[in-house]
Amino acid sequence: DQQVKQNSPSLSVQEGRISILNCDYTNSMFDYFLWYKKYPAEGPTFLISISSIKDKNEDGRFTVFLNKSAKHLSLHIVPSQPGDSAVYFCAARGKAAGNKLTFGGGTRVLVKP
Amino acid sequence: DTGVSQDPRHKITKRGQNVTFRCDPISEHNRLYWYRQTLGQGPEFLTYFQNEAQLEKSRLLSDRFSAERPKGSFSTLEIQRTEQGDSAMYLCASSEGSGAVETQYFGPGTRLLVL
């Protein structure tokens, strides 16, 4: 049972344009959401997070939007840069599930120069 | 470097052998987590510690897996009688654990290949 899903396995975008990554979840008990970026042969690197009491959080080129009624979150990267090429994971934490994170399957982003 | 470190970075072993991995968390972090990631998937939770206490274990963690954090600092993950299905990236993460929301910071992982 996949509680967190990233339905787009890959995304290709031109440098300077916007990258939009999507994530859907099914568990209404999730209260905190995070995005991680992963390069090959490295561990995931934290990018940005959002609490369920907010609907938007922004940090530089990265903005995360949360739509609780739709159980959907998205990550916007503007402008996209070649160094953003990586695999992006969304993750969720549940109030009653301790502190473990449940991850989506990832979206591979390729930013073309 | 004050990030999470893991050792070894790569391990190749034969089926049936035991392996042990080490994780050193960020020094002021009292929570430590182990995850496993297979090709094309996101990380899956295995277990977590608050200081030296192991507070939660996933059903993914069979009896062949054991984790310890004896002094509340570094942790070890041991896999006994390895199977080919154990081949994966084993990731360690740590967090401060002082607030209602917290960010887990990951190490570089240990890639295990069981032949």
HADDOCK unambig.tbl for C-alpha pairs under 7 A between the chains (distance, minus, plus):
assign (segid A and resid 42 and name CA) (segid B and resid 108 and name CA) 4.64 0.50 0.50
assign (segid A and resid 42 and name CA) (segid B and resid 109 and name CA) 6.73 0.50 0.50
assign (segid A and resid 43 and name CA) (segid B and resid 91 and name CA) 6.95 0.50 0.50
assign (segid A and resid 43 and name CA) (segid B and resid 106 and name CA) 5.73 0.50 0.50
assign (segid A and resid 43 and name CA) (segid B and resid 107 and name CA) 5.37 0.50 0.50
assign (segid A and resid 43 and name CA) (segid B and resid 108 and name CA) 4.03 0.50 0.50
assign (segid A and resid 43 and name CA) (segid B and resid 109 and name CA) 5.68 0.50 0.50
assign (segid A and resid 44 and name CA) (segid B and resid 106 and name CA) 5.92 0.50 0.50
assign (segid A and resid 45 and name CA) (segid B and resid 106 and name CA) 6.69 0.50 0.50
assign (segid A and resid 46 and name CA) (segid B and resid 105 and name CA) 6.64 0.50 0.50
assign (segid A and resid 89 and name CA) (segid B and resid 42 and name CA) 6.93 0.50 0.50
assign (segid A and resid 100 and name CA) (segid B and resid 45 and name CA) 6.37 0.50 0.50
assign (segid A and resid 101 and name CA) (segid B and resid 45 and name CA) 6.79 0.50 0.50
assign (segid A and resid 102 and name CA) (segid B and resid 44 and name CA) 6.86 0.50 0.50
assign (segid A and resid 103 and name CA) (segid B and resid 42 and name CA) 5.42 0.50 0.50
assign (segid A and resid 103 and name CA) (segid B and resid 43 and name CA) 6.10 0.50 0.50
assign (segid A and resid 103 and name CA) (segid B and resid 44 and name CA) 6.94 0.50 0.50
assign (segid A and resid 104 and name CA) (segid B and resid 42 and name CA) 5.56 0.50 0.50
assign (segid A and resid 105 and name CA) (segid B and resid 40 and name CA) 6.86 0.50 0.50
assign (segid A and resid 105 and name CA) (segid B and resid 41 and name CA) 4.71 0.50 0.50
assign (segid A and resid 105 and name CA) (segid B and resid 42 and name CA) 4.44 0.50 0.50
assign (segid A and resid 106 and name CA) (segid B and resid 41 and name CA) 6.91 0.50 0.50
assign (segid A and resid 106 and name CA) (segid B and resid 42 and name CA) 6.08 0.50 0.50
